[in-house]
């Protein structure tokens, strides 16, 4: 094996390992969402988080990867459906030359490129699950997930990462604060608005009535799994075993998460009167989402500042969404949408090369704002159209009777905790994060 082949081997090993870490984030999302929701819906939430990656795999293989990275125009890829343009020759150290030239900057085999990008696509779809939890039909969620990964996510991703017009204009989103997290968040927002709140969430006088989660232990475990997975998500986006870049990105990622955890804890303590655990968890995730766009482009100190701001933002965002009666059981909108937007903007503010606060002027910040607005408008409107299409055909919401009884028995014919009473698995004291 010569030096070029050895480099390809090491790069490929790193990319696949990083992708496996991101894949394991599915377990984190499943645990987090299940713990923050009611026991009577645990099977349904676990089923959604499990099946969504299978749906994403087929959708991205058949259509999504081609639309996102296939050669085409500034707005969409037009070649490479079903990976039919794949080069199956042995790796030689040269970048793949074919229908996916937007990925030629990394020399790993096309299969590794596809697998790494697939786990990102699956993450975008999983974000929707928590926001629409406890009242959506299982089939409608499956169909929407396929649509999101096959069409919405790839088109927005093509603009930024696939040789599209945003990337050409200088838009920077290294690991996907916008491409992954905000697109998933915008799709979730459309679903939340069209679905409406859970029964009993808001009283007739507008007062918020907490619906506490049933298992904060598994929610905490889920968050720790996500924190771990992010060390594949961000450093893996190098798509090469560049030891200096990997180490720097991993450290920036961790420090933003830690800062977000601490600032959310402090703000929740001051505003809500208690250090609410759900806010502690979501503050950590907010820091991770916010640093994702600029983890390769900002200093360590800036990473801490970005994380601190994200932790503050997420607490007030959760409160604000409740005030306008947008029912998000797990805080996905505040974590992924709001902090995805903030994290993308933060690149324009804090980037060591071109950031507003580092002497670079307004140019990068304005480019970031343009990308946020364009991708957001497209993702929200396209998602809303499909949500409405589902609503007026097969329906998207379970019946009131099924919602009260629980989606586990209604949708799946089983319980997560047979032999235990549902009431015994609910928290007796409302969570402060729900007020």
C-alpha positions as CSV (number, residue, x, y, z in Angstrom):
1,X,0.0,0.0,0.0
2,X,1.5,3.3,-1.0
3,X,1.1,6.6,0.8
4,X,-1.9,7.8,-1.2
5,X,-3.7,4.5,-0.6
6,X,-2.9,4.7,3.1
7,X,-4.3,8.2,3.4
8,X,-7.6,7.0,1.7
9,X,-7.8,4.1,4.1
10,X,-7.3,6.3,7.2
11,X,-9.7,9.0,5.9
12,X,-12.3,6.3,5.1
13,X,-12.0,4.7,8.5
14,X,-12.5,8.1,10.2
15,X,-15.5,9.0,8.1
16,X,-17.2,5.7,8.7
17,X,-16.5,5.8,12.5
18,X,-17.8,9.4,12.6
19,X,-20.9,8.3,10.7
20,X,-21.5,5.5,13.2
21,X,-21.4,8.0,16.0
22,X,-24.0,10.2,14.3
23,X,-26.1,7.1,13.6
24,X,-26.0,6.3,17.4
25,X,-27.6,9.7,17.9
26,X,-30.9,8.1,16.8
27,X,-30.8,6.3,20.2
28,X,-30.2,9.6,21.9
29,X,-33.2,11.3,20.2
30,X,-35.3,8.2,21.0
31,X,-34.4,8.3,24.7
32,X,-34.7,12.1,25.0
33,X,-38.1,12.4,23.4
34,X,-39.5,9.3,25.1
35,X,-38.4,10.6,28.5
36,X,-39.9,14.1,28.0
37,X,-43.3,12.7,26.9
38,X,-46.0,10.7,28.7
39,X,-45.6,7.0,29.4
40,X,-48.8,6.2,27.4
41,X,-47.0,7.4,24.2
42,X,-43.5,5.8,24.8
43,X,-43.9,3.0,22.3
44,X,-45.1,5.4,19.6
45,X,-42.2,7.7,20.1
46,X,-39.7,4.9,20.1
47,X,-41.2,3.4,17.0
48,X,-41.0,6.8,15.2
49,X,-37.4,7.3,16.1
50,X,-36.5,3.8,15.0
51,X,-38.3,3.7,11.7
52,X,-37.3,7.2,10.6
53,X,-33.8,6.1,9.8
54,X,-35.0,3.2,7.7
55,X,-37.3,5.6,5.8
56,X,-34.5,8.1,5.5
57,X,-32.1,5.5,4.1
58,X,-34.4,4.5,1.3
59,X,-35.4,8.1,0.5
60,X,-31.9,9.4,0.4
61,X,-30.6,6.5,-1.7
62,X,-33.4,6.8,-4.2
63,X,-33.7,10.5,-4.6
64,X,-32.3,12.7,-1.9
65,X,-28.5,12.2,-2.4
66,X,-28.8,12.9,-6.2
67,X,-30.8,16.1,-5.6
68,X,-28.4,17.3,-3.0
69,X,-25.0,16.4,-4.4
70,X,-25.6,15.4,-7.9
71,X,-24.4,17.5,-10.8
72,X,-27.1,19.8,-11.9
73,X,-27.6,23.6,-11.6
74,X,-27.5,26.2,-8.9
75,X,-30.8,25.1,-7.4
76,X,-30.9,21.3,-7.5
77,X,-28.9,18.2,-8.5
78,X,-30.2,16.4,-11.6
79,X,-28.1,13.3,-11.8
80,X,-27.2,10.2,-9.8
81,X,-30.6,8.8,-8.7
82,X,-30.3,5.5,-6.8
83,X,-26.5,6.0,-6.8
84,X,-26.6,4.7,-10.4
85,X,-23.6,6.9,-11.3
86,X,-21.5,5.4,-8.5
87,X,-17.9,4.5,-9.2
88,X,-17.3,1.0,-7.8
89,X,-13.6,0.9,-8.7
90,X,-11.1,0.5,-5.9
91,X,-10.0,3.6,-4.0
92,X,-6.7,5.0,-5.5
93,X,-6.4,8.2,-3.5
94,X,-8.0,10.3,-6.2
95,X,-11.2,12.1,-5.5
96,X,-14.2,10.5,-7.1
97,X,-15.0,12.0,-10.5
98,X,-18.5,11.4,-11.6
99,X,-22.1,12.6,-11.0
100,X,-21.3,14.0,-7.6
101,X,-18.5,16.4,-8.2
102,X,-19.6,18.7,-5.4
103,X,-18.0,16.1,-3.1
104,X,-14.7,15.9,-4.9
105,X,-13.0,17.9,-2.2
106,X,-12.8,14.6,-0.1
107,X,-11.1,11.6,-1.6
108,X,-12.8,8.8,0.3
109,X,-14.9,6.3,-1.7
110,X,-18.3,7.3,-2.8
111,X,-20.0,4.8,-0.5
112,X,-18.4,6.5,2.5
113,X,-19.5,9.9,1.3
114,X,-23.0,8.6,0.9
115,X,-23.1,6.9,4.3
116,X,-21.9,9.9,6.1
117,X,-24.3,12.3,4.4
118,X,-27.2,9.7,5.0
119,X,-26.8,9.9,8.8
120,X,-27.1,13.7,8.6
121,X,-30.3,13.4,6.5
122,X,-31.7,11.0,9.1
123,X,-31.0,13.5,11.8
124,X,-33.0,16.2,10.1
125,X,-36.0,13.9,9.9
126,X,-35.7,12.8,13.5
127,X,-35.9,16.5,14.7
128,X,-39.5,16.6,13.6
129,X,-40.5,13.6,15.7
130,X,-40.3,15.3,19.1
131,X,-42.1,18.5,18.1
132,X,-45.2,16.7,16.8
133,X,-45.1,14.0,19.5
134,X,-48.2,12.6,21.3
135,X,-50.8,13.4,18.6
136,X,-49.6,12.6,15.1
137,X,-50.6,9.5,13.1
138,X,-47.8,7.0,12.7
139,X,-48.3,6.6,8.9
140,X,-48.5,10.4,8.4
141,X,-45.1,10.8,10.2
142,X,-43.6,8.1,8.0
143,X,-44.8,9.7,4.8
144,X,-43.7,13.1,5.9
145,X,-40.3,11.8,6.8
146,X,-39.9,10.3,3.3
147,X,-40.9,13.6,1.7
148,X,-38.5,15.6,3.9
149,X,-35.5,13.5,3.2
150,X,-36.2,12.9,-0.5
151,X,-37.0,16.5,-1.4
152,X,-36.9,19.3,1.2
153,X,-33.7,18.5,2.9
154,X,-31.7,17.8,-0.3
155,X,-32.8,20.9,-2.1
156,X,-31.9,23.2,0.8
157,X,-28.7,21.2,1.3
158,X,-27.8,21.5,-2.4
159,X,-27.9,25.3,-2.2
160,X,-25.3,25.3,0.6
161,X,-23.3,22.1,0.2
162,X,-24.0,20.7,-3.3
163,X,-22.5,23.4,-5.5
164,X,-25.6,25.6,-5.3
165,X,-26.1,29.3,-5.3
166,X,-25.6,29.8,-1.5
167,X,-22.3,28.0,-1.3
168,X,-21.1,30.0,-4.3
169,X,-22.1,33.2,-2.6
170,X,-19.9,32.4,0.4
171,X,-22.5,31.0,2.8
172,X,-20.8,29.0,5.6
173,X,-22.4,26.2,7.4
174,X,-19.7,23.6,8.2
175,X,-21.7,20.8,9.8
176,X,-25.3,21.9,9.4
177,X,-26.8,24.4,11.9
178,X,-29.0,25.5,9.0
179,X,-28.8,22.5,6.5
180,X,-29.6,19.9,9.1
181,X,-31.0,21.5,12.3
182,X,-32.9,24.5,10.9
183,X,-34.4,22.6,8.0
184,X,-35.6,20.0,10.5
185,X,-36.8,22.8,12.7
186,X,-38.7,24.6,10.0
187,X,-40.4,21.4,8.9
188,X,-41.3,20.7,12.6
189,X,-42.7,24.3,13.0
190,X,-45.0,23.8,10.1
191,X,-46.2,20.5,11.5
192,X,-46.8,22.0,15.0
193,X,-48.8,24.9,13.6
194,X,-51.0,22.6,11.4
195,X,-51.4,19.8,14.0
196,X,-52.4,22.1,16.8
197,X,-51.5,21.6,20.5
198,X,-52.1,18.5,22.6
199,X,-55.5,18.2,24.3
200,X,-55.3,19.9,27.7
201,X,-52.0,21.8,27.0
202,X,-53.6,25.2,27.0
203,X,-56.6,26.2,29.1
204,X,-59.5,28.3,27.7
205,X,-58.1,31.4,29.4
206,X,-54.7,30.8,27.7
207,X,-52.9,29.5,30.7
208,X,-50.2,26.9,30.0
209,X,-51.0,23.5,31.7
210,X,-47.9,21.5,32.0
211,X,-47.9,17.9,30.6
212,X,-44.7,16.6,32.3
213,X,-42.5,13.9,30.9
214,X,-42.5,10.5,32.6
215,X,-38.8,9.5,32.8
216,X,-36.1,12.1,33.2
217,X,-33.5,9.4,33.6
218,X,-33.8,8.2,30.1
219,X,-34.1,11.8,28.8
220,X,-30.8,12.5,30.5
221,X,-29.2,9.4,29.1
222,X,-30.5,10.4,25.6
223,X,-28.8,13.8,25.9
224,X,-25.5,12.3,26.9
225,X,-25.7,10.0,23.9
226,X,-26.4,13.0,21.7
227,X,-23.4,14.9,23.2
228,X,-21.2,11.9,22.4
229,X,-22.7,11.6,18.9
230,X,-21.8,15.3,18.2
231,X,-18.1,14.3,18.3
232,X,-18.9,12.5,15.1
233,X,-21.3,15.0,13.7
234,X,-18.9,18.1,13.8
235,X,-15.4,16.7,13.6
236,X,-16.5,14.1,11.1
237,X,-17.6,16.8,8.7
238,X,-13.9,17.2,7.8
239,X,-14.5,13.9,5.9
240,X,-10.7,13.3,6.2
241,X,-8.4,12.2,9.1
242,X,-7.0,15.8,9.5
243,X,-5.9,15.4,13.1
244,X,-5.5,19.1,13.8
245,X,-8.9,20.0,12.5
246,X,-10.6,17.1,14.2
247,X,-9.1,18.0,17.6
248,X,-9.9,21.7,17.3
249,X,-13.5,21.1,16.2
250,X,-14.1,18.5,18.9
251,X,-12.9,20.9,21.6
252,X,-14.9,23.8,20.2
253,X,-18.0,21.5,20.1
254,X,-17.5,20.3,23.7
255,X,-16.9,23.8,25.1
256,X,-20.0,25.2,23.5
257,X,-22.1,22.4,24.9
258,X,-20.7,22.9,28.4
259,X,-21.3,26.7,28.2
260,X,-24.9,26.1,27.0
261,X,-25.5,23.7,29.8
262,X,-24.4,26.2,32.5
263,X,-26.1,29.3,31.1
264,X,-29.4,27.5,30.6
265,X,-29.2,26.2,34.2
266,X,-28.5,29.7,35.5
267,X,-31.2,31.3,33.5
268,X,-33.8,28.7,34.3
269,X,-32.9,29.0,38.0
270,X,-33.4,32.8,37.9
271,X,-36.5,32.9,35.7
272,X,-38.3,29.7,36.7
273,X,-37.2,29.6,40.3
274,X,-35.6,26.1,40.0
275,X,-32.8,24.6,37.9
276,X,-35.2,22.6,35.8
277,X,-33.5,19.5,34.4
278,X,-35.2,19.7,31.0
279,X,-33.8,23.1,30.6
280,X,-30.3,21.9,31.6
281,X,-30.5,19.2,28.9
282,X,-31.9,21.4,26.2
283,X,-29.3,24.1,27.1
284,X,-26.6,21.6,26.3
285,X,-28.2,20.6,23.0
286,X,-28.6,24.3,22.2
287,X,-24.9,24.9,22.6
288,X,-24.2,21.9,20.4
289,X,-26.6,23.1,17.6
290,X,-25.3,26.6,17.7
291,X,-21.6,25.7,17.3
292,X,-22.3,23.2,14.5
293,X,-22.1,25.8,11.7
294,X,-18.9,27.5,12.8
295,X,-17.1,24.8,14.8
296,X,-14.2,24.9,12.3
297,X,-14.2,28.7,11.9
298,X,-14.3,30.3,15.4
299,X,-11.8,30.5,18.3
300,X,-12.2,28.5,21.5
301,X,-13.2,31.6,23.3
302,X,-15.9,32.4,20.8
303,X,-17.2,28.8,21.1
304,X,-17.8,29.4,24.8
305,X,-19.5,32.7,24.1
306,X,-21.7,31.1,21.4
307,X,-22.6,28.3,23.8
308,X,-23.4,30.7,26.6
309,X,-25.8,32.7,24.4
310,X,-27.4,29.6,23.1
311,X,-28.2,28.4,26.6
312,X,-29.9,31.7,27.4
313,X,-31.8,31.8,24.1
314,X,-33.2,28.3,24.5
315,X,-34.8,29.0,27.9
316,X,-36.6,32.1,26.7
317,X,-37.5,30.4,23.4
318,X,-39.3,27.5,25.2
319,X,-41.3,30.1,27.2
320,X,-42.1,32.1,24.1
321,X,-43.4,29.2,22.1
322,X,-45.7,28.3,24.9
323,X,-47.0,31.9,25.1
324,X,-48.1,31.8,21.5
325,X,-49.6,28.3,22.0
326,X,-47.2,26.4,19.8
327,X,-47.0,23.0,21.6
328,X,-43.6,21.4,21.3
329,X,-43.4,18.6,23.9
330,X,-39.6,18.3,23.9
331,X,-38.3,21.8,23.0
332,X,-37.1,20.7,19.5
333,X,-38.1,24.1,18.0
334,X,-36.1,26.0,20.5
335,X,-33.1,23.7,20.3
336,X,-32.9,23.0,16.6
337,X,-34.7,25.8,14.8
338,X,-34.0,28.9,16.9
339,X,-30.4,27.9,17.8
340,X,-29.8,26.6,14.3
341,X,-30.6,30.1,13.1
342,X,-28.5,31.7,15.8
343,X,-25.6,29.3,15.2
344,X,-25.5,30.1,11.5
345,X,-25.6,33.9,12.2
346,X,-22.9,33.4,14.8
347,X,-20.5,32.4,12.0
348,X,-20.9,35.9,10.5
349,X,-20.3,37.4,13.9
350,X,-17.5,35.3,15.3
351,X,-15.6,33.7,12.4
352,X,-11.9,34.3,12.7
353,X,-11.8,35.0,9.0
354,X,-14.4,37.6,8.0
355,X,-16.5,37.8,11.2
356,X,-18.1,41.1,12.2
357,X,-16.5,41.0,15.7
358,X,-13.1,40.0,14.4
359,X,-12.7,42.9,12.0
360,X,-14.3,41.3,8.9
361,X,-17.1,43.8,8.4
362,X,-20.7,43.0,7.5
363,X,-20.3,41.0,4.3
364,X,-20.3,37.5,5.9
365,X,-23.0,38.3,8.3
366,X,-25.3,39.5,5.5
367,X,-24.5,36.4,3.5
368,X,-25.4,34.3,6.5
369,X,-28.7,36.1,7.0
370,X,-29.5,35.6,3.3
371,X,-28.9,31.9,3.6
372,X,-31.0,31.6,6.8
373,X,-33.9,33.4,5.2
374,X,-33.8,31.5,1.9
375,X,-33.5,28.0,3.3
376,X,-36.0,28.8,6.0
377,X,-38.6,30.1,3.7
378,X,-38.2,27.1,1.3
379,X,-38.2,24.5,4.1
380,X,-41.2,25.9,5.9
381,X,-43.4,26.5,2.8
382,X,-42.6,23.2,1.2
383,X,-43.2,21.3,4.5
384,X,-46.5,23.2,5.1
385,X,-47.8,22.2,1.6
386,X,-47.1,18.5,2.3
387,X,-48.5,18.7,5.9
388,X,-51.7,20.1,4.4
389,X,-51.8,17.5,1.7
390,X,-51.6,14.8,4.3
391,X,-54.2,16.5,6.5
392,X,-56.8,16.6,3.7
393,X,-56.1,13.1,2.5
394,X,-55.3,10.5,5.2
395,X,-55.3,13.0,8.1
396,X,-52.4,13.8,10.4
397,X,-53.8,13.7,13.9
398,X,-55.2,10.8,15.9
399,X,-58.7,11.0,17.3
400,X,-59.3,12.7,20.6
401,X,-60.2,9.4,22.2
402,X,-56.9,7.8,21.0
403,X,-54.9,10.8,22.2
404,X,-56.5,10.6,25.6
405,X,-55.9,6.9,25.9
406,X,-52.4,7.0,24.5
407,X,-50.9,6.3,21.1
408,X,-49.2,3.1,22.3
409,X,-52.4,1.1,22.4
410,X,-54.2,3.1,19.7
411,X,-51.5,3.0,17.1
412,X,-49.4,0.0,18.1
413,X,-51.6,-2.2,20.2
414,X,-49.1,-2.5,23.1
415,X,-47.7,-0.7,26.1
416,X,-44.2,0.3,27.0
417,X,-44.7,-0.6,30.7
418,X,-47.2,-3.5,30.9
419,X,-48.2,-4.2,34.5
420,X,-47.7,-0.6,35.6
421,X,-50.4,2.0,35.8
422,X,-49.9,5.0,33.6
423,X,-50.6,7.4,36.4
424,X,-47.9,5.8,38.4
425,X,-45.3,6.7,35.7
426,X,-46.2,10.4,35.5
427,X,-44.4,13.0,37.6
428,X,-46.7,14.3,40.3
429,X,-45.2,17.8,40.2
430,X,-45.3,19.9,37.0
431,X,-42.0,20.6,35.3
432,X,-41.0,24.3,35.4
433,X,-39.9,24.2,31.8
434,X,-43.6,23.9,30.7
435,X,-44.8,27.1,32.2
